Amino acid sequence: MQAGPRLWVLPGTVDGRLGAEPEFPAFQPAVDGLEGYFAGSVIDCGAGVLGGLQQGVFATAHAQVLVAPCTANGAVSARCALDWFAGNGHADLISGRSSRWSRTPRTPRVNSNESGRR
């Protein structure tokens, strides 16, 4: 379904109901079929990374994005996730990766007098 002018979402549900998780050999050809229409795809593996589908996605991915809040707890959570990857045979997925932290203020403060002088 189209979620925006340049964003498509392929839900993993049927009529809002979760079904059985697909096996990677069935999933991969479906994703490969999208390559002719989309320059890139983002696959959310959710919290589970031990299943056959997630392992297949990790094995064939070109890049991984680990999302965590820009807080002390987020940094600890990200480190734990990276440690898990390294300790469970996925060190190749995280080697040579970089991270970027950004923070958007909850209430941006704009001083109209200051901005007019810049």
C-alpha positions as CSV (number, residue, x, y, z in Angstrom):
1,M,0.0,0.0,0.0
2,Q,1.2,3.5,-0.7
3,A,1.9,5.4,2.6
4,G,3.1,8.6,1.0
5,P,4.1,10.1,-2.4
6,R,7.4,8.2,-2.4
7,L,6.9,5.5,0.3
8,W,5.3,2.1,0.0
9,V,4.7,-0.3,2.9
10,L,4.3,-4.0,2.5
11,P,2.7,-5.2,5.8
12,G,3.5,-8.6,7.2
13,T,-0.2,-9.1,8.1
14,V,-3.3,-10.2,6.2
15,D,-6.3,-8.0,7.1
16,G,-4.4,-6.9,10.3
17,R,-3.9,-10.5,11.5
18,L,-0.5,-11.9,12.0
19,G,0.0,-15.2,10.2
20,A,2.9,-17.6,10.3
21,E,6.3,-16.1,9.7
22,P,7.4,-16.9,6.2
23,E,10.5,-19.0,5.6
24,F,13.5,-17.2,4.1
25,P,13.5,-19.3,0.9
26,A,9.9,-18.0,0.2
27,F,10.7,-14.5,1.4
28,Q,13.8,-13.8,-0.7
29,P,12.3,-14.2,-4.2
30,A,9.5,-11.8,-3.2
31,V,12.0,-9.2,-2.0
32,D,14.2,-9.7,-5.1
33,G,11.1,-9.0,-7.3
34,L,11.0,-5.5,-5.8
35,E,14.4,-4.6,-7.0
36,G,13.2,-3.7,-10.5
37,Y,10.8,-1.1,-9.0
38,F,12.6,0.3,-5.9
39,A,16.2,1.5,-5.5
40,G,16.2,0.3,-1.9
41,S,14.2,-1.4,0.7
42,V,14.1,-1.4,4.5
43,I,13.2,-4.6,6.3
44,D,12.3,-4.3,9.9
45,C,13.3,-7.4,11.7
46,G,11.7,-6.3,14.9
47,A,13.0,-7.4,18.2
48,G,13.5,-11.0,17.2
49,V,16.7,-11.9,15.5
50,L,17.0,-15.6,16.1
51,G,14.5,-16.9,13.6
52,G,15.4,-18.3,10.2
53,L,13.8,-15.4,8.3
54,Q,15.8,-12.8,10.3
55,Q,19.0,-14.8,9.9
56,G,18.5,-14.9,6.2
57,V,17.8,-11.2,6.0
58,F,21.0,-10.5,8.0
59,A,23.1,-12.8,5.8
60,T,22.0,-11.1,2.6
61,A,21.7,-7.4,3.7
62,H,23.9,-4.7,2.3
63,A,23.7,-2.6,5.4
64,Q,22.2,-2.7,8.9
65,V,20.6,0.2,10.8
66,L,20.3,-0.1,14.5
67,V,17.9,2.5,15.9
68,A,18.0,3.6,19.5
69,P,17.0,6.7,21.3
70,C,19.7,9.4,21.8
71,T,19.8,8.9,25.6
72,A,22.1,7.2,28.0
73,N,19.7,4.2,28.0
74,G,19.7,4.2,24.2
75,A,23.5,4.1,24.2
76,V,23.5,1.2,26.6
77,S,20.9,-0.6,24.6
78,A,22.8,-0.1,21.4
79,R,26.0,-1.4,23.0
80,C,24.2,-4.5,24.3
81,A,22.8,-5.1,20.8
82,L,26.2,-4.7,19.2
83,D,27.8,-7.0,21.9
84,W,25.1,-9.6,21.1
85,F,25.9,-9.5,17.4
86,A,29.6,-9.8,18.1
87,G,29.1,-12.7,20.5
88,N,26.7,-14.7,18.4
89,G,28.5,-15.1,15.1
90,H,27.5,-11.8,13.5
91,A,30.7,-9.7,14.1
92,D,31.0,-9.3,10.3
93,L,27.7,-7.4,10.3
94,I,29.0,-4.7,12.6
95,S,32.7,-4.5,11.7
96,G,33.7,-1.3,10.1
97,R,30.3,0.3,10.8
98,S,29.9,3.9,12.1
99,S,27.3,5.4,14.2
100,R,25.7,8.8,14.2
101,W,23.9,10.3,17.1
102,S,21.6,13.2,16.7
103,R,19.1,14.9,19.0
104,T,16.1,17.1,18.1
105,P,15.1,19.4,20.9
106,R,11.6,18.6,22.2
107,T,10.7,22.3,22.1
108,P,12.8,24.2,19.6
109,R,13.7,27.7,20.9
110,V,13.6,30.3,18.2
111,N,14.6,33.8,19.0
112,S,13.2,36.0,16.1
113,N,15.6,38.8,17.0
114,E,18.6,36.5,16.8
115,S,17.6,34.8,13.6
116,G,17.1,38.1,11.9
117,R,20.7,39.1,12.5
118,R,22.2,35.9,11.1
